[in-house]
Amino acid sequence: MNQEFLTIDGRKVAINGERNLLELARKVGIDIPSFCYHSELSVYGACRLCLVDIEGRGIVASCSTAPQPGLVVRTATAEIREMRKITIELLLADHHQGCTTCGKSADCKLLDLARRLGVEKVRFKPVREAIALDTSNPSLVRDPNKCILCGDCVRMCSEIQGIGAIDFAHRGSNSAVLPAFGKDLGQVECVFCGQCARVCPTGAIMPKSQIEEVFAELAKPEKTVVVQIAPAVRVAVGEAFGLEPGTDVSGRIVAALRMLGFDQVYDTCFAADLTVIEEAAEFIKRKQAGENLPQFTSCCPAWVKYTEQYHPSLLPNLSSCRSPQAMFGSLAKDLLPGKLGVAKDNLTIVSIMPCTAKKFEAQRPELAKDDMADVDFVLTSQELVRMIESAGLDFAHLEPASFDLPFGFKTGAGVIFGNSGGVSEAVLRHAYEVLTGASLQNVEFQEVRGEEGLRVAELELAGLKLKLAVVHSLANAKRICRQIEAGECDYDLIEVMACPGGCVGGAGQPVSFSPEARRKRTAGLYEVDRKLQVHKSLDNPYLARTYQEHLGEVGGHRAHELLHTEYQSRKRIVDEEVSLMGGGKGPVDVTVCVGTSCFLRGSQELLKSLLAYVERRQLSGQVNVKATFCHERCDRGPTVGINGAFIEKCTLEKAVAAVDAALKGAPIADTNGHSCSGCGGCKA
């Protein structure tokens, strides 16, 4: 096969399947500037920075131009350099320029390109007025004043996550990236994964920081502050200090945290081992009984919220196990007061996570006891880096330290939880020995490893045939959920992680726009697993002691109380109603859910019939009819609310009877409903 070539800046360059000139130039060491190009997203061509001059064609965008043999390409002519500078100036004119106080300043593409292109002043005036910060989201902060309209966040949310919580609105100089209906980001169907923040080139969307709150806790002498470190954090934090991605810096992290003032430093991998034991037992029980299959993993809070919003019919299929973060918090709040000799209200639990959705998870009311959250604060890897920097610690040269016991001991199974496929592999290592009674020698299950967004593995354990799926990115999860709801697939166990590559690609990790960095983090966790002496959760001696002394039987009453939870249907849009009749003046308020689940169950026809009934009876002055997006009873639709009471599986006859009763002043009985995870831990 003859090799094809083109010329870039006087160099003869071979074409080897690159999608566009931008990729080809970067392959040979020419970093053409760009805002809106990401290899994992569709080609957008909006920023107009990646311009190149092709002989005979003129100036084109390199991201949307395919390589062709014989092209003569110049990437940095005087005309192109001037065009790029003007583009940066125009962006800066409408950009909040408080760079010294911006949390993204060290990783800001706009700041970096302004420096690279020699932009020393901005000659243009701003055309937009300042807009207030959106702090409504528990995981993210949105600053519209720093948005450059590159569309990266929009495409990430839509293409990779399949959600579309944000999109472009308005036109011309009024163009903006906004959540649905112009609401705040905390009021729409955002699942808090933070992938929008990961690809944002500026500080327009950032993880919400709790650094100052944690420093305040550390400064209180009466407080005992303990911290847990998630698996994926250890192979990413070093990047911020000049170390190679994938380098295991867990010992240096422990040392830094002790110097920052934390009293005890534990490893979330211990709780991941705990999750393996409980989740595997739950799976084996379901498989043998043939109930609530496939079983979905429930470690990823963004995935759990996605299921609650979009696929409530699948909630019984989610494992009832809490995530490792939540398991650790519950167990620590229960055990540590006695172990450390501290009052429970003086014990502060801090998590360091690669994930922004963990901030939301820590605030879930299901994960609290006596109005006290199990996990008090969640810091991302980025926040940990800033705390280390603020303390002036020379991280790269710190002497490594050890985790505290018992919650600092882990196996390799707990470590690989940070990778896509890691949860499935850890469960398989455990399930093999439970089912066969034999010791597993080769602990690596290559069948569930890989980079594909949806991977399928079929294997047999002790005569039990298993079909597994490993999914990362929620758009892939959407595909498999729809297949299951349509009865088109027969999986036994499905692992879902919201972030590309799993937790190693979490939005709270140090900023990197290179897919290679994520691959190295993944390889780093597998390397940590290989170097440990223990690879199976069942062999963790401190875990065995915890069950013996405190939890009792695996999957038993005490274990369910501390380590399991349940889920519920959730609104996708908060407080969004459309008044259709009555104008809010009458004594009877009727809300009909027209969200997806209720719509598929006939709510639209029910709404039309109810409106016709009210009009026929000439009740528009007494009955206010509104369409709403969610009553959080998606699995029991169509639902109709009448004066605050809800009728599930409502028919026109039921609705009419309730309206007539309300007009006579009679109370409306709320349909009794119970949403449960199906974990078997209770008989409600």
N, C-alpha and C positions, 0 to 999 in steps of 0.2 A: 504493500500500500504506500503510495507516494505521500510524503509529508507536505502539508500546505503551510505557507508563511505569509506574513504581512510585515510591514515596517512601522515601528513606533519610535519616534524621536531618533530616527537614524539607525535603529537597531532592528535586525532581522529577527522576528519572533515567530515560533512555531504555534500553530493553532491545534489545541488538543481538547476539543469539546467544550471550551468555555462558552457561556451563554451570551456574553456581551464583551465589548471592548474594555469596560471598566474592570471586570474580573481578569482579563488577559493582561492588562497593564499592571495590576497589582501583583499578579503572579511573577512578573519579571522585575518587581521592586519599584514600580512607579505608583505612588499613592495619590491617585487623582482624588481631589476632595469631593465629598458628598455628604448630604444630610439624610436623604430619603432612601438610600439604597441599603437593604439588608438581604443577604443571600437567602434567608428563610422566608422572606416576604415577596409579594408580587412586585414587579417593576412598576414604578410610579412616575418617575421623571419630573417631579414637581420643583425641586430645589434649584435646578439649572446651574449647579456648581460643577458637575462632572463633564462640562463641555470639552470637546476636542475638535480639532480642525482636520478634516479629511480632504486630501488633495482631490479636487474635482467635484466635491460635494459641498464644501463649506463647513460651518460650525454646527455640530449636532451633539446631542446628549449621549455620552458613552454608555450609560446604563441601559439604554434602549436600542442600541445599535449592535447588531450581530457581527462577529468577526468574519471577514471574507478574504480569500487569498488575493494578494496584490495591493491591498489598501496601504496607503501611505498616511500615517496618522501623526499629528503633532499635538502634544498635550499641554504645552505651556507657552504659547505664543504671547506676544505683548498684548494683543487684542483680548485674548482669553483671560490673561491675568487681570487686566483692567475690568473686564466684565465680572469676574469673580469678586473683585474688591468692591465694586458697586453693589453687587448682590448682598454682600456681608454688611455694608454700610446701611442699606435699606432695612435689613433685618434688625440691625442694632438700633436704628432710629425708633422703632416701635417696641424695643425690648427693654425690660427693666434692667438697668445696668448696675445694680448693686452687687457686682461680682464678688466683692470681698466677703460678703455675708451670705452668699448662696452656697447651699450644701453640695451643689454639683460642680462648684468652680474648678475643683481639681480634675474633673473628668468631662468638662463641658466642651462639646465639639465646636460650638459657636466661638467661645473664647479661644480655643486652640487654633481655629482657622483664621480668626482675626489676627492672631499673632503671626501665623505662618504666611499669610498673604500681605502682611505689612500695613494693616489698617490702623492708622494712628489717630484719626479723628473721624467724626461722623458729621457729614455736611447737611444731612436732611433732618427735617423736623418730624416729631411723632404726629400721627394722625388719629391715634386712639387714646381715649382717656383710661386712667388706671382702673382696674377691676379688683374687687375684693377677693382675697384668698378663699378657697373652698376647703375647709377643714372638717367637713361633715363625715368623711370616710374614716373608719377606725384604723385603716392601714396606710392610707395615702393622703398627701396634700397636693392640691391642684392650684397652680399659680398661672392664671391665664395671661398675665403680663409678661411671661417668659416664653410663651408659645410662639414658634416660628412657622406654624402651619405646614410642617413637613409631612404630616399624615402618618408617621410611623406608628404612633399609638393607636390610631384608628384601624390601620390594617392589621396590626398585631391582635387587637381585641376581636376583630371580625374574622380574619383568615386563620389564625393559629388557634384562637380560643373559641371561635364560633359564637360569640356573645353579642358584640356590637353595643356595648354600654355607652360608648362615645362615638361621635361622628361629626362631620362638618355641618355647619349651619350657616344660613345667610349667604350673601354674595358680595363680591367686590371688596372694598376696604372694610366692610362689616363682617367678613368671613371669620368664623371662629370654630374651634373644636369644643363641643359641648356634650354633656350627658343628655339623655332623652328629655324632651319637653322643657329644656332649659333648666332642669333641676340640678341640685347639687349631686356630686358623685356618690354620696352616701345614701341617696334616695332612689337609686335606679338599680338595675340588675347586676351591677358590679359584684364579682365574686372575690375581690380583694387579692387576686393572684399577683398583681403588680407588674405583670409583663409589659404593660404600657410604660411604666416607669423605667423598666430595664432598657427599652429601646429609645426612650426619649433622649435626644442629643443635648438638651438643656435641662434646666431645673423646673420645667413646666409641670411635671408630675414627679413627685419624690416620695419615698417611704416616710411615713410619719414618725418623727423621732421622739423617743422617751429618754434620751440621754440625761437631761437635767433632772428628771424625776428619779432616775436611778442614782445619780450622784447625790441627790438629796437624801435618799434612803441610806446610802453608805455613810453619810455624815451624821446620822442619828445614833448616839451611843447605845440606846436601848434596843436597837434593831439588830437582829442576826440576819444577814443577807446571804443567801446561798444562790448558786447559779448552775444551770445545766447548759451543756454545749451540744448542739445537734451534730450528727455525723458529717454532713457536707461542709460545715464551717471550717473544719480542720484542714481541708485541702484547697481552700480559696483565700483565706485571710492573708497568707504569705504574699500573695500577688501585690497587695497594697504596699508592701515593704521591699519590693524588688526581687522576690523569690519566684521561682518557676511555678506556674499553675500546677496543681496536683501535689505539691510538696506538703507532707504531713507536718503541721506545726502545732499539733495538739499540746505537746509539752510546753512550748513557749506561750501558748494561749493561757494555759493553767498558771504559769509563772506571772504573766501580765495581770491576770485577774486577781491573783493574791496581792500583787503590788498595788492594785487599784483599791483594795480594801475588802474584797469579798471574803466571807468567813469560811465557806465551804465551796469547793468546786467539784461538780459531778458531771457525769457523762450521760447524755440522753440515750446513748447506745444501750445502756442498762435497761432503760424503759422500752427500747426497741426490742430487746430480747424478751422482755415481759409481754410485749404485743405479739411476738411470734408464738409464744406458748398459748396465749388466750385465743388468738385468731385461728391458729391451726386446730385447736380443740373444737372451736366453733365450726370450722369448715368440715372437719371429719364427721362431726355429728350431723351436719346438714347433708353431706354427701351420702352417708349411710342411710339416712332417713328419706333422702330424695326431696327435701323441702327447701324452699327459698333459694334455689339455685338459678343462675350463678351467684356466688357470693362475691360481692365487690369489697375491695379493701377500703378502709375509712381513715387512713393516716393523713390524707391531704385535705385540709379544711376548705380550700377553694373548690375541690371536687365535691365535697359533701354539700356545700352551699349550692353548687350548680345543680346537684341532684334534687335538693329540696325545692329549688325554683322551677326547674324545667321537667323533671321526671319523678314527681312524687310517688307515682305508682311503683317505682323501683326502690323506695326507701326500705321495705322489708328485706331487700336483697343486700343492703349495705351491712357489712360486719358491724356488730354493736360495739366493738372495741373502740375505746378512745384512741386518739393519736398518741405516739410516745411522749410528746410534750405534755399532753393532758394527763396521761397515766402518771408521769413523774410528779406533776404538780399535786395530784390527788394523794398519791402515796406519801410524798414528802410532807404535805400539810398534816397527814395523819400520824406519821411515824417520828418526824424530826423534833417536834416539841419535846417529847419524852427523851429522845436520844441526846439532844443538845441541851436540855434543861432550859428551855425558853418558852414563854407563853406564846400560844398560837398567833395572837394578834400582833406579836412582835417578831414574827418570822416572815421574811419577805422572800418570795421565790421569783427569780429572774431567769428568763430563757434567752439564749443567743441562738438565733435561727437564720437559715438562709432565705427565709420566706416571709413576705409581708402579710399573707393571710393568717399566719399564726397570731398576729396582733388581734385580728378579729376573733379568732378562736378563743383566745384567753378571756374575752369579754362575754362569751356565750353564757347565758344564765344556767344552762344545763351543767356547766362545768364550774359550779360554785356551790358552796355549802354554808348554810347559815349566813347568807349574804356576803360571804367572803370568797373571792375568786381563788381557785387553786393555783393559778399562775398570776402573779401580780403585774409583772412588766415583761415585755418582749422586745429585745433588741435584735436588729439585723446584724449580719456580718459587717456591713458598712458602718453601723453605729459603734460596734466594738472597735473597729479601726480608729474611728475618730476619738473614742475615749482613750485609747492607747497613745495616740498622737498628742492629745491634750495634756496627758500626764508626763509627756516628754520621755517616754520609754523607748530605748533602742531595741525594738522588737527583734530584729534579725540576729542580734547577739545575746539575747536573753538565755540564761541557763535553763534548760527544760525542767519542769516540775511534774509531779505525779498527781492524778486525780485522787480525791478523797474516797474512802470506802464507807459503806458498801456500794453506794450508787455510782461509783466510779469504775467498777469492774464491768467489762463487756466482752462479748465474743465477736468474731468476724461477721456473724450473721447480723448483729445489730449495726455494725459499721456500714455494711453495703446497703442499708435502708436508704441512703442518700442518693442511690442511683436508680434510674428507671429499670425495673426488673429485679431490684434488690429485695423488695418485700416478698415477691413470689419465690425467689430463690431461698430466702431465709425460712419461709414456711415449708418449702419442699424438703430442706435439710432436716427439719424437725419431723414433718409428717412421715418421711421415709422410715425413720427409726421407730416411731409410734406404731406404724402399720405393719412393719416387717419384723420388729423385735431384734433386728440386726444392726450392727454398728456401720454407719456410712463412712466409707473410706475416701472416695473421691467426692469432695463436698461441692465442687463447682458444677452448676447446671448451666452449661453454655446455651441451652435451648432458649432461655429467657433473657439472654443478654443481647445487646445490639442497639443501634441508633434509630431503627425504624419507629415511626409513631404508633404503629399497631403491629404487634408481633404475636404469633400464635404458636403454641407448643403443645404437643400431644405426647404423653408418656404413661408408663404403667408402674404402679407401686403395689407390691404384694397382691397382684392380680386385679387391682383397682385401676381402671383406665381413667385418666384425667386429661381434660382439655383446658388449657389455660390461655388467656390473652393478657398481654402487657401493653398498656396504653399510656402515652404521654401527650400532652396538649389536649385541651378540652374539645376542640373541633373533632378530633379522633374519637373522644369519648362520646360525643353526640352521635356519631355514626353507629357506634356499637350499641348505644342505648336504644336507638330507633330499631336496630335489627332485633334486639331482644324483645322489645315491645310488640314487634310484628311477628314474633315467633320464628325468626329466620336463622337462629344460631343456637348452639347447644353447649356453651361453655360451662365449666364447673367453677372456675375461679378467675376473676378479672382484677388485675391491679391497675389503678388509675392514678396518675400524678398530673397535676395541672400544668406544671412548668416543663418546657422542652428539655428532655434529658433527665427529668426528675429534679430532686432538690438541689443537685449541683448547679442547675440552671435557674435557681430561684432569683427573684427580683431583689432580694436583700443582699446578694453576693456582691463582692467588688465589681465595679463596672467594667465590662469587657464586651467589645463588639465582635470578638473573634470566636467562631465555632470551635476552633482548635483548643482554646482555653477550657471550654466545657469538656471536651474529650479528655484532656489531661487530668481534670478534676475527677472524672469518672474512673480513669485508670488509677489515679492515686488512691481512691477508696478500695479498689480491688487489691492494690498492693498492700495496703494496711491490713486487709483481711488475711492475705497470705503470710504476713509477718507475725501475726498473732498465733499463740499456741492453741487457742480454743476457737472453733469455727461454728459451733452449733449451740443455739440458745439453751438447749436442755443441759449442756455441760457447764453452764455458769453457776459456780458453787454458791455465790451470794444470792442468786435468784432462787435456788433451791431452798436456802435458809429463810428467805423472805416468805415463801409459801408455807414452809413448815412452822414458822414462828408467828406469822401475821395473817396471811391470806387464806390459809387452809387449802381446800381442794381447788384444782384448776377448773375455772368455770363455775365455781360454787357461789354461795350467797355473798360471802365477804368480797370475793373477787369481782362479782357483778356490781356490788355497791361502789367499789373504788375504781374499777378499771373499765367499766362499760357505760354506755349512755344511750340515748334515743334521739330520733330526729323528727322534724316536722315540716309540713309544707310551708313555704315562705313566699311573701309577696315579692314580685319582681320590680314593681313600681310602687313607691310609697305615696299614699294619699292623692291618687290621680283619679278623679271622677269626672264624668261628663253628664251634665244635667240635660235630660231629654224632655221632661214634662213637669210642670208644677212650680219651677223656679224657687223652690225652698220655702214656700209660704204655708203649705198645708201641714196638718198634724201627723201625717203618715209618711215616713221616709222609706223608700224602697230602693235597694241597690242590687243590681243583677251583675254577677261576675261575667265578663266577656274575655277573660284570659284564655290562653291556649287550651288548657285542660277542660275548662267548662265549655268553651266554644265547641270543642270536639264532641262534647256530650249534649249539645243542642241548646246552649244558652242563648244563642242569637235568635232562634225561632221562638224561644220562651219569652225573650224580651219584646219581640214584635207583637206577640199575642197579648202580653200583659199591657203594653201601650194601647193596643186596640181596645182592650177591655176597659181601661181607665177612660179613654176617649168616648167610647160608646155609652158609658154610665155617666159621662160628664163630671168626672171626679178630679179633673186637673187642678182645681183650686184646693183640693183636700189631700191629694196624693202626689208626692214628689218622686219621680222615677229617675234614677241615675244608672249609668253604666260605669262599672269599676273594673279594675284589672285583677284584683285578687282578694279573696276572703281567707286565704291560707288554708283552704280545705279542698285542694285541687283533686285529691283522689276520691272525693265524694260529691263531685259536681253533677249537674249544674247547681250552684248555690245562689240563694236569694236572701238578702238581709232585709228584714222589716222591723223598723224601730229598734235596731241593735240586736235582734234575735236572728238566728240563721236557720234556714230550711235547706237541708242537704238533699241531693237527688230530687230536686224540686220539679214538680210538674205545674202546668197552668192551674189545675184544680186546686193544688195545695197553696199556690201563691194567691189565688183569688180568695180562697177561704181565709187566709191569714190577713189579707188586706181588709176584707169585710169585718173580721173580728177587731182589727185595729181601729177601724172607723167607729166601732161601737165602744171603744175604750177598753176592750178585753186584752189581757196580757198575751204575748206570743211566746209559745214554748220553743226553746232552742233545741234543735236536733242534737241528741247525745252522740258525740263522736269521739273516738280515741285513736290518735296516731302514734304508732309504736314501731320500733325498729325490727320487731320480730326476733329479738335476741334470746327469748326464752327465760329471761331472768325474772320475769314477773308473770302474774296470771291475770292482769287487768284486761 
